[in-house]
Amino acid sequence: RFHVEMSTIPEVKQQCTKWLFCRTFDELYMDRLQQVTGIITACAQIKTSRSFHMYLRILLRIGNLLNHGIVDKGMCYGFTLDSLSLLDGIKNFGGNKTLAMFVYEYAYNRYNAEVREFEHEMEIISKAARTETSAIEKSIKHMADEFLAIDLFCRRLHDEYDDGDTDAFREYMQRFSDAQTTK
């Protein structure tokens, strides 16, 4: 009897799929919002971190000192953040200490008051750095595509079936869509 009743519902599989999306949307939305908020907070932390800025100033000074006397590389006023990845490749003569380790040790010993909070300030950045932004983008695009698919599906149901057969589903989807656009 259950199967007979289910067979009378137009496109029951697609309706169930769309309904399931609606029922799980809030959780998915909150997860993505939390991830994006974490990344935004980490960006703000980088901009306001006194200790991180002190490390960058020290790196600029050391870079200028190491490049002293080299034409076109002497007194730089800045560097790209991409060049920070090179710090692990520059080692001392013994090969046991990288430039990053040296800068950290130098700053800790010489500018302790200014860099004391560095590790604490970078905790949120460390967490945000582990966030896979491409997965977030893909998930958000999937949600947008699903909203479009729901709209198209409801239009098709309206055009191809009796209103009485699909009214409840279409009304539910319309209320869901309206509630999400106000967020």
Steps between C-alpha positions, in 0.01 A plus 500: 500500500789741583651447156168561333457831684856607423452425132222760482739781600644671191876452476526383859875436487581856394253644748665302782846612388396866497322463833811340654710794381258738670510303824883495511560848361523687833770269630696520177459877487618544860806280436602708197427825682721389790783412262478827309478698824815322622687601186380862526599511866844361414545769233409768752744346747781518247424866432499596868769270639779713646729203542454379141575850373813508715616171346441645153702811589784281629490291182519812288799626697678165477425479127641846445806410706559177307454678166715802593725594213305300240377729224119534489457294818650731759240704684161342437189654649301180501465148370224268388352257747581221256867551581434385859485143370867533403613544863517128564729452201765742624724324753813578696836343409436200723162443336327459836328840530275666245459874458147466641642340816766769527245783463271342759788458747636848430161663548430300815832601656520858375137614473327280756246761610387561141480135392390337824142446377598364159408136560173595668411741219577239237280222648191613309707541184630146533144368521385711203798386293380140530163597353463382144364806320435312177269263691313798645463657155383170354247452780362853465474458123318169556253674734436775242454238228258310722289813554483549125414133451219526757357803323514330160356177640208685663426681173506171314268340756260792460505472121481121466274384786170591659537776755337283765766232458795733562363803690624395844851425376526822297369711788749340739785570257383860451493559879845345530640712217346819639639427848852450362504818294435704816816364666 
